[in-house]
Amino acid sequence: MEWSSKTAIVTGASSGIGEATALALAKRGLQLFLVARRRERLAGVREECLRRGASRTIASAHDLSRPGEGQEVVKQCLHELEDLDFLICNAGYGIFGPTEVTSPAQMARIWQVNYQSAFESIHQALPFFSRKQGGHIVLTSSVVGKKGMAFSSAYCATKFAQVGLGEALWGELRGTGISVSVVCPGFTATEFHESADRKMGTPGINRTLAGQSPQVVAQAIVHAIANRRREIHLTRAGKALLALDRISPALSTRLMAWVGTRELKPRD
């Protein structure tokens, strides 16, 4: 692949997996359209991308909790860079705690950020990809988008939805030149767990469970694009969980209930 001629959108690019992905693509000389809510952090990532070799980088602050903002991201990218090859839908956050204390408003917001904004961007990008008969959509989901974990129902629901969207799109777009990848990290060592909403004293994921760096996930995203991989699972624990689920769904469900209860159940 001639990377330097390509243009990519990366959402959630101000930190974590999004930042690492932007930097990995910058080294390959791409044009980058970086999206996040935190303007100052995003500007710093933009400068670092330029230092690492990006041919052009635009940092655009968007609050993806606002309906319709996902569409605006794609519109602005096409207006300013006049092209798009890779749409990397990575923005997201978590809510940890019992379902009964997660309000409908909180569920609506996490749904908008994690799933709906990605759907909006994809919906806006597909006509352009269809006209050029090419493009690649990447959805950053999670191992808990394949197997639910107790005390994280809102987050799991959005990640399951991403997996379903990716699978359906892959089936629809076969033979069109448009590729779809779903990347499912396990626990990742980022600020995600510190910034997640926690209900009723939920402590958040134990950092000892962080199974990979954001740079590893970023390389998986690059690999998925380069090799047109439909789905990638990361961490040995995540792969073992999905293997166990094929053998004994009941046992894997009990395991995830135990992990969620140990790590996420509110303390008395």
Secondary structure as GFF3:
##gff-version 3
##sequence-region A 1 268
A	DSSP	three_ten_helix	3	5	.	.	.	ID=ss1
A	DSSP	beta_strand	7	11	.	.	.	ID=ss2
A	DSSP	alpha_helix	16	26	.	.	.	ID=ss3
A	DSSP	beta_strand	31	36	.	.	.	ID=ss4
A	DSSP	alpha_helix	39	52	.	.	.	ID=ss5
A	DSSP	beta_strand	56	61	.	.	.	ID=ss6
A	DSSP	alpha_helix	69	81	.	.	.	ID=ss7
A	DSSP	beta_strand	86	89	.	.	.	ID=ss8
A	DSSP	beta_strand	95	96	.	.	.	ID=ss9
A	DSSP	three_ten_helix	99	101	.	.	.	ID=ss10
A	DSSP	alpha_helix	104	111	.	.	.	ID=ss11
A	DSSP	pi_helix	112	116	.	.	.	ID=ss12
A	DSSP	alpha_helix	117	132	.	.	.	ID=ss13
A	DSSP	beta_strand	135	140	.	.	.	ID=ss14
A	DSSP	three_ten_helix	143	145	.	.	.	ID=ss15
A	DSSP	alpha_helix	153	173	.	.	.	ID=ss16
A	DSSP	beta_strand	178	184	.	.	.	ID=ss17
A	DSSP	alpha_helix	192	195	.	.	.	ID=ss18
A	DSSP	beta_strand	197	198	.	.	.	ID=ss19
A	DSSP	three_ten_helix	207	209	.	.	.	ID=ss20
A	DSSP	alpha_helix	214	227	.	.	.	ID=ss21
A	DSSP	beta_strand	231	233	.	.	.	ID=ss22
A	DSSP	alpha_helix	236	247	.	.	.	ID=ss23
A	DSSP	alpha_helix	249	264	.	.	.	ID=ss24
###
